[in-house]
Each structure stands twice: as C-alpha cells, then as structure tokens.
Amino acid sequence: MTKGLPLRARLLLGASAFVAAMAAILLVYLPEQLDRIAMEGARQRSEAVASLIAGAVTPGVAFEDEGAILSALEPLSQTPDATYGAVYSRDEKLISRFPAEGPAPAKQPEGTFKRSWVSGSTLHISQPIFANKKTIGRVQLGFSLNWVEAARQANQQVALSFTALLAAGLYAGLLIFGLLLTRPILRLTGLSQSVARGHLDAIELKTLEDNSKSRDELKRLTHTFYTMLNKLRDSQHALKDQISEAQSQRQTA
C-alpha cells in the first residue's frame, strides 16, 4: 500500500495509524477505568454507611426493640441516594424497614453470601449485625446509582476531550519529528541526484565539523557524504588538470 510513496508520506501514514490506534485504545480503556473508579467509590461509601447503620441497630436487634431499630434507620432519610433500609433477624425474618411503605426490599442473590450486588440502577449492601461475637442478623441497604450513570456520561466526555488533546499533541510531535528526521535525508537525496546529472561543480559544499564519530547516524551519514563529494570534486579537478597538461604538452610538441 505504501510502496512507491515518498518517505515523508510513509512517515505521515505511520504516525496517523499510530495515533488512531492509541486514540481507539484510550477511548475504550479510559472510560472503563473511570467508571470502575466511580463504582468502587460508590460501593465503599455505601458499605461505610451500612457499617454505621449496623452498629446503630445492634442494641435494638439484640433486645428486639423495633422502635430503637426504626430510630437507627431514620438517618437514611438524610442520606443522599439511599432508597431503602431493612433489618433482618438471624433466620432472615424481616424485623423492620425504612421507609415503612413501598416495594419490598430486594432479596439477596441465591447461592453464596454477597456483601454487595447491583440490580437495575440500585446498589444493594448487606452488612452482618454482631453481638457478643455472634451474628444476630443483618442490615440491607439500597442506594441509587443514577449519579453513577451521570458520572459515566461525564467520564465519556472527559475521555473524548483528553484523547483528542493527546492525539493532537502526539500527532504534532510525530509530524515535527518526521520533518526533522527526513530533512537531512531529502537534502542528501537532492545532492545525489545533482551528482548523477553531472552538476558536481554547481553543488555548494559546506564546511562541516568532524562528525565521523558522532552517535547520531544522520550526522555521520551527512559527514561521510560531504567527504565523498569533496573527494569526488578533488578527483575531478585533478583529472581536468591532467587533461589540460596533456593537451598543452601535445600542442608544444
């Protein structure tokens, strides 16, 4: 596909492909990571609230005081995104719930015990209640994830803007690097074409510092090329002098 294209064009295509690949990776990876961070933050905050509520309802569960349990659940009304709270006995009997009216709290998934799970747009947290180092019940709380969805949309915009800026900067950097890299090569190519056309005398040879031992391959190449041109010009002048001298000797003879 790139066969026959100039060096700069190939470098430009390579840079474009690299930037496009990086942008695609970032557009997939970055939103996922931001979503994971947002979800993990929501889970940790919800677990902290559930732990506090479990500690508050422990006396009420231990002494079977439903009024104390309801008082302990009352702060959920002031907790952002909290949708419900339920307290269960050790045999999974519902003791109390907040709010008192409304749909029944979601049941835990069957199988192994889970501290947290998601159903729909609600994050459910289950926290055991301990008394005298024994489990006497559990608290289950629900938290709305609507703000996480809003954060996901904002994260997508952030990822898109960041990727666009990074891609533009990376593309500009690669473009400048390609121009700096190809400039001496194109210069040497033009000089080679001039020599091939027989215009050696028309070439302006620069006086260069000794770069024969430089670590820069392009500097070494340029130094070697100009050294070769100088020697070619010297050889050409010497040959011309020899021809002129031979012609002079023939004419005198």
Salt bridges, closest charged atoms under 4 A:
ASP35 OD2 - ARG152 NE 3.28
ASP81 OD2 - ARG45 NH2 3.45
GLU92 OE2 - ARG138 NE 2.89
GLU149 OE1 - ARG152 NH1 2.47
ASP201 OD1 - HIS237 NE2 3.54
ASP201 OD2 - LYS240 NZ 3.10
ASP210 OD1 - HIS223 NE2 3.33
